[in-house]
Amino acid sequence: MIEDWQNAGFAIYIHWPFCEAKCPYCDFNSHVSQFIDQSRWRRAYLSEIDRLGREFPGRTLSTVFFGGGTPSLMDPDTVGHILERIRATWPISNNFEVTLEANPSSSEVGRFRALRDAGVNRLSLGVQALHDDDLRRLGRLHDVEAALRAISISQQTFPRSSFDLIYGRQGQTLSAWKSELDRALDMAAGHLSLYELTIEPGTMFAKRKAAGKLNGLPDEDLAIALFEETGARTAKAGIENYEVSNYAADGNACEHNLIYWRYGDFAGIGPGAHGRLTVNGLKRATTEPKAPIPWLKSVENGAGEALIEDLGPEDQADEYLMMSLRLTEGMDLDRYHAIAGKSVSQSEIARLEELGLLQSGENGLRITTKGRPLTDAIVSSLIAAG
């Protein structure tokens, strides 16, 4: 019997929790530390791989993603040992993708070749802006010159590479973003991640905004114009919007993230890492301890997971709807019915179609270009309608 997760595949996420500095917009589980015992961390990651291999043997593994934090600060030897153990634990797909996130600092760029030799075949580079003043506002440690150099070296070193930019920044005009985006598209190697700046609770930016010290953020009209212009210019360049914030030429989408959005199974390893793993037909949500040292100690004591929660059919269906509608390809209504035991509300679909926000056909459902800026609201309304 084919389990639902096999519609999308199986992946592993490795979380490295350390950074050189904490960016003011970042709400990820990242920490600044003066000393990191790389050998101790390596043993912990290998132990978790061994545990998961015993619990989920024989699955074909499609992707591995090293995220953070700043995983390019890991010793390449540690990355190599992790990938070697993974290959010894599971059969891997013919198009096995290994992505690692990096920043454009010279120390990280100096590791690129060693990381490639360790088995990384896709690099995701956190550029964030192509203006020095904005990079400083975002708390980044590199300048534009370093970013351009890192983009060039990454494209020469790895079979596939991508870089990120943030728009909707303080004082950013539509014309300035057009110029910056055109520059990025001239350099892109088939994939770009383009995120609208979001002020997340608990971040330094959130505190500044609450204090009235984060001025010049775009109003709603400008935010929509920035999003629409992003879609128009990327499409013209042949880099299509395949997910809310991700754009790729044919064959260049991030396969790891597609497993998330298509609601496959993934194991999360590292502090605060989340997973979705199916056991005997039952999908489970897993969460590992968030703080680095407690995570290390829990793994050394034989228990890496802090929480395991069984997900019922309704929870799974809601997650599938929420994830799949982020994709331009949309969701499969038959698959939703198989998970939930019921259909998506036809009256709510009809209402949203009448507004031009949804499109259905061939038993699929997708959010229209008009509806893209309202993705979260559309998903919420479909879930609420039952």
Backbone torsions as a table, in degrees:
resi	resn	phi	psi	omega
1	MET	NA	132.7	178.6
2	ILE	-83.4	124.9	176.7
3	GLU	-83.5	157.3	-174.1
4	ASP	-56.7	-39.9	-175.4
5	TRP	-60.6	-23.8	-178.5
6	GLN	-69.5	-11.1	171.9
7	ASN	-65.6	-20.2	-175.5
8	ALA	-125.6	-29.6	176.9
9	GLY	114.4	-173.0	-173.8
10	PHE	-128.6	133.8	-176.0
11	ALA	-138.1	164.3	173.7
12	ILE	-127.3	133.3	174.3
13	TYR	-110.2	128.4	177.6
14	ILE	-111.2	119.8	-179.2
15	HIS	-102.0	121.0	172.4
16	TRP	-103.7	116.0	-165.8
17	PRO	-88.2	4.4	-170.8
18	PHE	-105.4	144.0	175.3
19	CYS	-133.9	162.8	173.1
20	GLU	-75.1	-29.3	177.6
21	ALA	-155.9	154.8	179.3
22	LYS	-93.7	118.9	179.9
23	CYS	-73.4	144.6	-173.5
24	PRO	-69.7	-16.1	178.9
25	TYR	-97.0	-6.2	-168.2
26	CYS	-87.1	128.6	174.2
27	ASP	-114.6	16.6	177.4
28	PHE	-75.1	163.7	179.3
29	ASN	-79.3	84.6	-178.0
30	SER	-131.5	148.0	-173.1
31	HIS	-140.4	149.2	174.8
32	VAL	-101.6	126.6	-177.6
33	SER	-136.2	138.8	-179.1
34	GLN	-77.0	-29.1	-178.4
35	PHE	-136.1	132.1	178.1
36	ILE	-128.3	122.0	178.3
37	ASP	-83.3	90.1	-173.9
38	GLN	-60.2	-36.8	-178.3
39	SER	-67.0	-36.5	177.7
40	ARG	-67.2	-42.8	178.0
41	TRP	-64.6	-39.5	178.8
42	ARG	-59.7	-46.5	-179.9
43	ARG	-60.3	-38.9	-179.6
44	ALA	-65.5	-46.3	178.4
45	TYR	-60.6	-43.5	-179.8
46	LEU	-64.4	-37.4	177.8
47	SER	-63.1	-41.5	178.5
48	GLU	-67.0	-38.4	175.9
49	ILE	-61.2	-43.4	179.1
50	ASP	-61.9	-43.1	179.8
51	ARG	-62.1	-47.6	-179.4
52	LEU	-65.6	-34.4	177.2
53	GLY	-62.7	-36.7	177.6
54	ARG	-70.3	-36.0	-176.5
55	GLU	-80.9	-28.9	-176.1
56	PHE	-132.5	63.8	-176.4
57	PRO	-76.2	153.3	168.7
58	GLY	81.0	-5.5	179.6
59	ARG	-72.5	140.9	173.0
60	THR	-78.8	124.0	-177.1
61	LEU	-95.3	128.0	-176.4
62	SER	-96.5	-37.1	-173.5
63	THR	-147.7	155.4	168.6
64	VAL	-130.7	139.4	179.9
65	PHE	-130.6	121.6	174.1
66	PHE	-95.4	110.7	-179.1
67	GLY	-122.4	-179.2	-176.5
68	GLY	-169.5	-154.1	21.7
69	GLY	54.9	-167.6	-179.2
70	THR	-129.3	88.2	-174.8
71	PRO	-67.2	-16.1	175.5
72	SER	-70.0	-6.4	172.5
73	LEU	-84.3	-6.8	173.8
74	MET	-68.4	147.2	171.5
75	ASP	-61.4	130.8	176.4
76	PRO	-54.1	-30.7	177.9
77	ASP	-64.2	-36.8	176.6
78	THR	-65.3	-44.6	177.1
79	VAL	-58.8	-43.7	-179.8
80	GLY	-61.9	-43.7	178.8
81	HIS	-64.0	-39.9	178.8
82	ILE	-62.2	-47.2	-178.4
83	LEU	-68.9	-34.7	176.6
84	GLU	-63.4	-43.0	179.5
85	ARG	-67.5	-38.9	177.8
86	ILE	-61.1	-45.0	-179.9
87	ARG	-64.4	-30.1	178.7
88	ALA	-80.2	-13.9	-173.8
89	THR	-98.7	-37.2	-178.0
90	TRP	-130.1	149.9	166.5
91	PRO	-66.9	143.6	-178.5
92	ILE	-112.3	155.1	-178.6
93	SER	-70.9	164.0	179.8
94	ASN	-65.3	-29.5	-179.6
95	ASN	-110.8	48.9	-175.3
96	PHE	-58.3	121.2	-177.6
97	GLU	-107.4	129.2	176.9
98	VAL	-125.4	106.8	-178.2
99	THR	-102.8	142.7	174.6
100	LEU	-135.0	135.2	178.2
101	GLU	-85.2	142.8	-179.0
102	ALA	-146.9	162.5	172.5
103	ASN	-112.1	164.7	-175.4
104	PRO	-83.2	14.8	179.7
105	SER	-66.3	152.6	-176.2
106	SER	-62.7	-34.0	-180.0
107	SER	-64.7	-36.6	179.9
108	GLU	-76.3	-42.2	178.7
109	VAL	-58.4	-34.5	178.4
110	GLY	-65.1	-15.2	179.6
111	ARG	-96.0	-7.1	-170.1
112	PHE	-56.1	-47.8	-176.7
113	ARG	-64.0	-40.5	179.7
114	ALA	-66.7	-36.0	177.2
115	LEU	-67.3	-39.4	174.8
116	ARG	-61.3	-45.6	-179.1
117	ASP	-65.3	-25.3	178.0
118	ALA	-75.9	-15.1	177.0
119	GLY	125.4	-0.9	176.4
120	VAL	-73.3	130.0	180.0
121	ASN	-122.9	5.9	175.8
122	ARG	-147.8	127.3	179.8
123	LEU	-111.9	136.1	175.6
124	SER	-114.6	113.0	-169.2
125	LEU	-103.4	124.0	-178.4
126	GLY	-85.4	80.5	-179.1
127	VAL	-79.0	-54.1	173.5
128	GLN	77.8	-33.0	177.7
129	ALA	-161.8	154.0	176.7
130	LEU	-114.7	32.4	174.1
131	HIS	-134.2	128.0	-175.5
132	ASP	-61.6	-40.6	179.8
133	ASP	-61.5	-41.3	-180.0
134	ASP	-69.5	-37.0	176.4
135	LEU	-59.5	-41.1	178.0
136	ARG	-64.6	-42.6	178.6
137	ARG	-62.0	-34.1	-179.6
138	LEU	-81.7	-0.8	177.4
139	GLY	77.3	18.0	-177.9
140	ARG	-78.6	150.2	-176.8
141	LEU	-94.9	-2.8	-179.9
142	HIS	-110.5	164.8	171.9
143	ASP	-111.0	179.9	-176.2
144	VAL	-63.6	-40.1	-179.9
145	GLU	-58.7	-43.3	178.4
146	ALA	-65.6	-37.6	179.7
147	ALA	-63.9	-45.0	-179.8
148	LEU	-63.7	-39.5	178.0
149	ARG	-64.4	-43.1	-179.2
150	ALA	-65.3	-40.1	177.9
151	ILE	-60.0	-46.7	-179.3
152	SER	-61.6	-46.5	-178.0
153	ILE	-67.3	-38.9	179.5
154	SER	-63.5	-39.4	-180.0
155	GLN	-70.4	-28.2	176.6
156	GLN	-79.5	-22.3	-171.2
157	THR	-97.5	-39.7	-172.8
158	PHE	-108.4	146.6	177.3
159	PRO	-59.2	-33.4	179.2
160	ARG	-137.7	142.5	178.4
161	SER	-150.6	158.1	180.0
162	SER	-146.4	162.4	169.9
163	PHE	-141.7	158.3	-175.5
164	ASP	-105.3	146.5	168.1
165	LEU	-133.5	150.0	174.6
166	ILE	-111.4	130.1	175.2
167	TYR	-118.4	174.5	-173.3
168	GLY	77.7	30.0	-177.7
169	ARG	-81.0	169.1	-179.3
170	GLN	-57.8	126.1	175.2
171	GLY	72.0	7.2	-177.2
172	GLN	-77.5	128.3	177.2
173	THR	-95.3	164.6	178.5
174	LEU	-63.4	-42.7	-178.7
175	SER	-65.9	-36.8	178.6
176	ALA	-65.9	-39.9	179.0
177	TRP	-67.8	-37.4	176.7
178	LYS	-57.5	-46.6	-179.0
179	SER	-65.4	-42.3	-179.2
180	GLU	-66.8	-41.9	-179.8
181	LEU	-66.1	-41.3	177.2
182	ASP	-59.9	-39.8	177.5
183	ARG	-63.1	-42.4	178.8
184	ALA	-64.2	-42.0	-178.9
185	LEU	-65.3	-32.6	176.8
186	ASP	-63.8	-28.0	-177.5
187	MET	-99.1	-15.3	-171.5
188	ALA	-64.1	143.3	178.7
189	ALA	-110.2	49.4	173.7
190	GLY	98.9	-10.1	-178.9
191	HIS	-151.9	136.6	172.9
192	LEU	-136.9	141.6	168.8
193	SER	-109.3	121.0	-172.9
194	LEU	-125.7	104.7	-171.9
195	TYR	-106.6	135.6	169.6
196	GLU	-76.2	134.3	179.6
197	LEU	-59.8	124.3	177.8
198	THR	-117.5	131.5	179.5
199	ILE	-88.4	102.0	-175.1
200	GLU	-87.6	141.1	177.7
201	PRO	-56.5	140.5	176.0
202	GLY	88.5	-8.1	179.9
203	THR	-87.1	165.6	176.8
204	MET	-62.3	-37.4	177.1
205	PHE	-61.8	-38.8	179.5
206	ALA	-63.3	-40.2	178.7
207	LYS	-66.4	-40.7	178.6
208	ARG	-65.3	-41.1	-179.8
209	LYS	-63.7	-43.0	179.5
210	ALA	-62.0	-29.6	179.8
211	ALA	-89.3	3.9	179.9
212	GLY	73.6	25.2	-175.5
213	LYS	-114.2	12.5	177.6
214	LEU	-117.4	82.1	-172.9
215	ASN	-93.9	161.3	172.6
216	GLY	83.9	12.8	176.2
217	LEU	-72.5	150.2	-175.2
218	PRO	-69.0	146.9	171.3
219	ASP	-79.1	179.6	-174.3
220	GLU	-61.7	-41.7	-178.2
221	ASP	-64.0	-44.1	179.4
222	LEU	-67.1	-38.9	179.6
223	ALA	-60.4	-42.9	178.3
224	ILE	-66.3	-41.1	179.2
225	ALA	-63.0	-40.2	177.8
226	LEU	-62.8	-44.0	179.6
227	PHE	-63.6	-47.0	-178.0
228	GLU	-64.8	-41.1	179.0
229	GLU	-65.0	-35.9	177.4
230	THR	-61.2	-46.3	179.5
231	GLY	-65.0	-40.3	-178.2
232	ALA	-66.8	-43.9	-175.3
233	ARG	-74.2	-37.4	177.5
234	THR	-67.3	-41.6	179.0
235	ALA	-61.5	-42.0	179.0
236	LYS	-61.6	-31.2	180.0
237	ALA	-85.9	0.7	179.0
238	GLY	81.6	17.9	177.6
239	ILE	-115.6	98.8	-168.9
240	GLU	-84.2	150.2	177.2
241	ASN	-77.0	99.5	-178.2
242	TYR	-96.6	-12.9	176.0
243	GLU	-149.4	162.3	-171.2
244	VAL	-44.3	-45.7	-174.6
245	SER	-117.3	12.3	-175.0
246	ASN	-127.4	139.2	-171.6
247	TYR	-134.3	133.4	-176.4
248	ALA	-150.8	147.7	167.6
249	ALA	-74.7	165.2	-179.2
250	ASP	-52.3	131.0	176.1
251	GLY	81.1	4.0	-176.6
252	ASN	-114.2	6.8	177.3
253	ALA	-63.5	152.2	176.7
254	CYS	-74.7	108.9	-175.6
255	GLU	-64.9	-34.0	179.9
256	HIS	-62.2	-49.3	-179.2
257	ASN	-67.4	-28.4	175.2
258	LEU	-62.7	-33.2	177.0
259	ILE	-64.0	-40.2	174.7
260	TYR	-60.4	-54.7	-171.4
261	TRP	-69.3	-26.6	175.6
262	ARG	-89.3	4.1	173.4
263	TYR	64.8	51.6	170.7
264	GLY	-86.0	-166.4	176.2
265	ASP	-99.5	142.9	174.5
266	PHE	-148.0	141.4	176.2
267	ALA	-97.8	134.5	177.2
268	GLY	-106.5	125.4	-179.4
269	ILE	-122.7	129.5	179.1
270	GLY	119.9	167.1	-176.9
271	PRO	-56.3	124.1	177.4
272	GLY	74.9	2.5	-176.7
273	ALA	-68.4	140.7	177.9
274	HIS	-105.3	154.0	176.1
275	GLY	-141.8	161.6	170.8
276	ARG	-133.8	112.8	-173.2
277	LEU	-134.5	131.9	-177.8
278	THR	-94.0	128.0	178.4
279	VAL	-125.1	115.5	-179.9
280	ASN	51.8	42.8	176.6
281	GLY	84.3	-4.5	-178.3
282	LEU	-106.2	122.4	179.2
283	LYS	-79.6	133.4	179.1
284	ARG	-121.6	139.8	172.5
285	ALA	-95.0	129.0	179.3
286	THR	-118.9	147.1	177.2
287	THR	-139.6	132.1	179.1
288	GLU	-98.3	155.9	-179.9
289	PRO	-51.3	138.1	-170.5
290	LYS	-79.8	-41.0	-176.1
291	ALA	-76.3	138.6	-173.5
292	PRO	-56.6	-51.9	-175.4
293	ILE	-67.7	-44.4	173.7
294	PRO	-57.7	-36.0	176.5
295	TRP	-63.8	-47.7	178.5
296	LEU	-55.0	-48.1	-177.0
297	LYS	-65.4	-37.5	179.8
298	SER	-66.0	-39.4	177.6
299	VAL	-66.4	-43.0	179.8
300	GLU	-64.3	-24.0	176.1
301	ASN	-92.2	3.1	173.0
302	GLY	94.3	12.5	-179.0
303	ALA	-143.0	94.6	-178.1
304	GLY	-78.6	-27.9	-174.7
305	GLU	-86.1	132.2	177.2
306	ALA	-87.0	-30.2	-172.8
307	LEU	-149.3	134.4	171.8
308	ILE	-126.6	122.0	-177.7
309	GLU	-124.4	124.1	175.6
310	ASP	-73.2	132.9	-180.0
311	LEU	-102.1	125.1	177.2
312	GLY	-76.6	171.2	-178.4
313	PRO	-55.2	-39.8	-178.3
314	GLU	-67.6	-42.1	178.0
315	ASP	-63.0	-42.8	179.4
316	GLN	-63.4	-43.7	-179.2
317	ALA	-63.4	-41.3	178.1
318	ASP	-63.0	-42.3	179.1
319	GLU	-65.3	-41.9	178.4
320	TYR	-61.0	-45.2	178.5
321	LEU	-60.4	-47.7	-176.5
322	MET	-62.3	-41.5	-177.4
323	MET	-76.7	-47.5	-172.4
324	SER	-68.8	-30.6	179.7
325	LEU	-75.0	-8.1	170.4
326	ARG	-71.0	-22.4	-177.4
327	LEU	-85.6	144.2	175.0
328	THR	-60.6	-34.4	179.7
329	GLU	-69.0	-22.0	175.6
330	GLY	79.8	-158.3	-173.4
331	MET	-117.8	158.4	178.4
332	ASP	-97.0	115.4	-176.7
333	LEU	-68.4	-32.0	175.8
334	ASP	-65.6	-40.4	178.5
335	ARG	-65.3	-41.9	176.3
336	TYR	-57.3	-45.5	-178.9
337	HIS	-62.9	-39.7	179.9
338	ALA	-64.9	-35.3	179.8
339	ILE	-75.7	-48.4	-170.7
340	ALA	-86.7	-24.5	-173.0
341	GLY	77.6	13.5	178.4
342	LYS	-155.5	169.9	-179.4
343	SER	-96.9	160.2	170.6
344	VAL	-65.9	145.5	-178.2
345	SER	-56.0	115.1	-179.4
346	GLN	-67.8	-34.0	180.0
347	SER	-67.9	-37.1	179.1
348	GLU	-72.3	-37.3	174.6
349	ILE	-59.1	-46.7	-179.0
350	ALA	-61.8	-41.1	-180.0
351	ARG	-62.8	-44.7	-178.2
352	LEU	-72.0	-32.4	174.9
353	GLU	-65.4	-40.7	-179.5
354	GLU	-62.8	-31.5	177.5
355	LEU	-80.7	-4.6	180.0
356	GLY	78.7	18.6	-175.9
357	LEU	-99.2	-21.9	-179.5
358	LEU	-127.5	156.3	175.3
359	GLN	-140.1	129.6	178.1
360	SER	-119.8	154.3	179.7
361	GLY	169.1	147.6	-179.0
362	GLU	49.3	41.0	178.4
363	ASN	60.5	25.5	174.5
364	GLY	-120.2	162.6	-179.8
365	LEU	-138.1	129.5	-178.9
366	ARG	-139.6	153.3	175.6
367	ILE	-84.0	135.5	-178.7
368	THR	-75.6	169.5	176.0
369	THR	-58.7	-40.4	177.4
370	LYS	-60.8	-35.9	-176.2
371	GLY	-83.5	-13.9	-175.0
372	ARG	-51.9	-45.9	179.7
373	PRO	-64.6	-14.0	-177.1
374	LEU	-109.8	22.0	-174.5
375	THR	-52.2	-48.7	-176.8
376	ASP	-61.7	-41.6	-179.8
377	ALA	-67.3	-38.5	179.4
378	ILE	-64.8	-46.7	178.7
379	VAL	-59.9	-44.8	-179.8
380	SER	-60.6	-40.5	-178.3
381	SER	-68.9	-36.6	177.8
382	LEU	-68.0	-40.7	178.5
383	ILE	-66.6	-43.4	-178.9
384	ALA	-64.3	-32.6	-179.0
385	ALA	-74.2	-13.4	176.5
386	GLY	72.0	NA	NA
